[in-house]
Amino acid sequence: MAEKPPVSIRLVLFVGVFAISTGAIFARMADAPALVIAAYRTGLATLFLLPFTGAGTLREARALSRKDLLTVVLSGGFLALHFATWISSLFYTTVASSVVIVNAIPLWTGLLSPLLTGDPFSSRLKKGLLLALPGGVIIGWGDFALGGSALWGDFLALLGSFFAALYILFGRRVRPRMSLTGYVTLNYGTSALVLWAIVAAMGLPPSGYSGTTWAAFFLMALVPQILGHSSYNWALRWLSGGTVALCLLGEPIGSTILAALFLSEPVTLGKAAGGALILAGIFIASKEE
């Protein structure tokens, strides 16, 4: 690590985990097609950022090599595909199934990191995975949906995990050479352009939604996207893609807590045990590298 992070990496990742955990709840609040939800999530996030980051982002983009610029664009494209598939999965299977399956991201990143970023599949990351992955399964086990459309939803969530891994790994390749604001503005902006192009091509309605749905759009852009994803993109400057992806396994814990607070879903002994395993795995793997 070439430089010491200005604040605790674990603190930033903790904030990111909690923020990202709200994403599934806000998506379920929105009465709109999944692709429209995804497009508003990244589109509004980009619009919120541009007044503060636009000029600096343009200067950084001009200074980037073609290879680095292409890397950012590819990362944004994979983020768009991640949201398109994962948010779609929420309309076919349970939130628990979707969140647990999409968090297979660390498996993909662990396998692909040596090829795409040169980061080793470290023993610390392996130990963290061995603890955290079973914890995620334990949390969602009693709530898994089976059969019929749920299988299609689970498959979409699995695709979403693969695309998210590529989003993280391509970001890891270029983030150390870019500011956080420049990177996320280009990345989220690319994702928004891809998603809105798909929405337009499919003829999906961009308006005519209820106040609750518009509130969900804005909250998704501000909390899980700007606060949550930007926390993880900040950490990519110092941590490997596999380690950052493993920390995403904290999302089922956050979702369980939020469900208990707002949906009156009880925190069972199994969920508490699964959460403890995930936290232990994250603690081991997120030691500053």
N, C-alpha and C positions, 0 to 999 in steps of 0.2 A: 504494500500500500504506500503510495507516494506521499500522501499527506494525511494528516489526522482530521477526521470529521469535526466540524465546529460544534456539534451537539451530539448527544448519545444516539447511536444508530438504533438501539433497542427502543428508546422513547419514541422516535419518529415512526418506527415500524408498528409500535403499539397503537399510535394514533391512526396510522394507515389501516390497520386491521379493523379497528372499530368503525372507521368511515366506510370502508368497502363492505362491511357486514350489512349496511343499510340498503345496499343495491337491490337485493332480491325483494325486499319489502316494498321499496318504492316502485319497482317494476310491476309488482302485483297490484299496486294502487292505481296504476295507469290503465285506463280502459281504451287502449289503442293497439294497433298491430305491433308486433314485436319489433319489426324493422324500423317503424316510426319512433318507437321508444328509444331504440339504440341511436338513431340519427339525432334525436333531440338531446340525448345525453352528451354526446361528444360535440354536437353543433353548438349548443348553448354554452358548454364549457369553453369552447374556443372563443365565442363572442365575449364572454366574461373576461377572458385573459387578454384579448387583443389590445384594449385601450392602455394596458399597463406594460405589455410585453412586445407589442407589434413592431416598434421601431428597432429594438434590440434584436429581435428574432430575424428581421430582414437583413440586418448587418451580418449576423452569424451565418445565415443561409448563404449569403454571397461569398463569405470567406471559406465555406466548407469545400472540400474536394468533391468531385462528382460521386466518388465511391461512398463517402460519408453521407452525402445528401440522399443518395439512393437507399442507403441503409435506414435512415430515418423514415423515408417514405414507405419502405417495405414494412418496418415495424408498425407504422400507423395503419397500413393496409391489413396486417394480421390482427391488429386491435379491432378493426371494423368487423372482420370475419369472426373474431371471438365473441363480440357482442351480438352479432346477427344470429349465431348459432346458440349461444348460451341463453340469451333472453327469450328466444323462441322455445327453448326447452322448458322454461317455466310454465308454459301454457299447455304442456302435455304430460308433465310428471310433477311430483311434489317438490316443494322448495328444498326439503331435506335431501331428496335424491339428487336433484340438480346441483346443489351446492357441494355436496360431498364428491360427486363424480367429476365436476369441473375442477375440483381441487386435486385432480391427478396431475396437475401442472408440474409439481416437482419431479415426478417420474420422467416426464418428457425432457425437462431441462437437464436432469442429471445424465440422461443418455446422450443428449445432443450437445451439451456444453463443450466437451472436448473437441467436437468437430467444428462448431460454429464460433466459439469464443476463445478456445484454448484453456478455459478454466478447468482444472482437474475435478473429477468426481471424488472429492476428499473423503477421508474416513469420518471426519466430523459430520459432514452432510449425510453420509450413509447412516450413521448412528441416529441422527435427527430424524431421518425418514423412517427408520425402523420403529421409532416411538410414535411419530406424529401421524403417519398414514393409518395405522390401526385405530388410533384415537378418532380420526375423522369418520371412519366406518362405524365405530361404536356409537358416535353421536347420532348418525342418521339411520342406524339399523332398523329401529322400530318404526320409522316413518317412510321407509322405501315403498314406492308404488311398483306393482308388478303387472306385466301383461298389457296387451292392447296398445293404446297410444302412449302409455308410459315408457314402453321400450323405445319408441321413436324419440321421446323426450330425453331418455337416458343417453341415446346415441348422439343426439345433438349436443348434450352437455359434454360428452367425451370429445367430440370434435372441437367444442369450445375450449377445452383444456389444452388440446394440441396447438390451436392457433394462439392461445395466450402464452404458451411456452415460447413460440417463435417471436411473438411481440416482445417478450422480456429479453430473449437472447440477442435479437438484433439491436435492441436498445442498449444492452450491455456493451456491444461492440463500439458504440459511438458516444455514449453518455459521458465517459471520462474526459472527452474532448469538447464537450458543450456545456453551457450553463443549463441549469434546470429549467429556467423560464423559456429559453430558446428551444430546448428539446421538446418540452411538453406542448408548447404552442404549435410547433411543426407537426408533432406526432398526432395530437388530438385533432388538429385541423385536417390532416390527411385522412384520418379515420372518418371524420364528419363528411368530407367530400365523397368518399367511397360509399358511405351509407346513404347519403342523400341521392346519389346517382342511382343506387339500387331502388330506393323508394320511388323516385320519378319513373324509372323504367317499368316498375310493376304497377304504376298508377295508384299508389296508396295515398289516402287523404292526409295532407299535412295540417289540416285545421278541422274545426268543428267539434272539439273535445270539451269535456266538462271542466269546471274549475278544479276539481280534485285531480284530474289527469294533468292539467297544466302545472299544478303545484308539484306533482310527482316528477314531471319533466325537469323543473327548475331545481328541485331538491337532489335529483340524481346527478345533475351537472355539477352542483356545488359540493355535495358531500362525498359520495363514493368516487366521483371522477376527479375533480380538482384537488380535494383534500386527500382522498384515499390513494388513487393511482399516482398522484404526484409525490406522495410520501415514498412509495416504492421506487419510482423513477429517480428520486433523490438518492436512495440507498444504492442504486446500481453503480454509482460512482465509486463505491468502496467495497461492495459485496458481489460475489459471483451471482450469475443468474439463477443457479440452482438454490443458493441460500435464500435469495429474495423470494423465489417461488415457494420454498418451504414455509416461509413466514406467512404466505397467503392461507395456509392451513388454519390460521387463527380465525378465519372467517366463520366457520361453523360455530365457534364459541360465541362470537359476537352475535350471530344470528339467533342462537339459542337464548342468550340474555335478552335480546330485543323482543323475541317472541314471548318470553316470560313477562316482560314489562308491559307490552302493548297488546298481546293477543291472549294473555292469560294461559299460556301453555306452560305446564309445570317443568321444572328442571329435575329430571330423574337422576337416580344414582348412576345409571349408565352414561348419561350425558356428562355428569360431573367427572366420572372416571376418564371418559374420552377426552374431555377438555384438559385434564391434568396431563395426559400423555402428550397431547399436542403442545402444550406449553413447555413441557420438558424437552421435547424435540426441537422446538424453536429456540429455546435457551441454549442448547448445545450447538446448534448449527449457526446461530446468528452472532456468535462471538466475533468481534471485529477482526477482520482478516488483515 
